[in-house]
Amino acid sequence: MTDTNALKLSQAARHLAQQEADKILAETEGVTAVVIATIDGFDVASAIRSGLDPSRIAAMASSISAIGYVVSDEAKLGRGKRVTIETDAGFAVIYSIPRTDTELVLIVVSDGRTLLGQVAYRTAATANLILGAA
């Protein structure tokens, strides 16, 4: 199946997305997966340390991002930026990247050995880089 939103993304933006996914995974202990996907759930770039499936992560994260958007809209909080899921064994951070050509989400999954604040900072910085990419 082809995602028309993914096709709108430039090669430069795709390349940057892959570089940044690889960088977060390599430089952040405890991160097990980094996936950058279209808002409708198709992965554009990914770096995986464990046996996780980036396509499944992309699909689920896009749904969660949509729920976060609706909640923030209903509560009149403005545009949602980030959703965090904390579990017994770690956490996932889902960050919106509202590009003009196609909206993306950045998903970082951690086994809990890294600080949530560190991942939150890295996702925001990476989202801003991808947002500004040509």
Secondary structure, DSSP 8 states (H G I E B T S, - for coil): ---HHHHTS-HHHHHHHHHHHHHHHHHSTTEEEEEEEETTS-EEEEEESSS--HHHHHHHHHHHHHHHHHHHHHTT--S--EEEEEETTEEEEEEEEE-SS-EEEEEEEE-SSS-HHHHHHHHHHHHHHHHH--
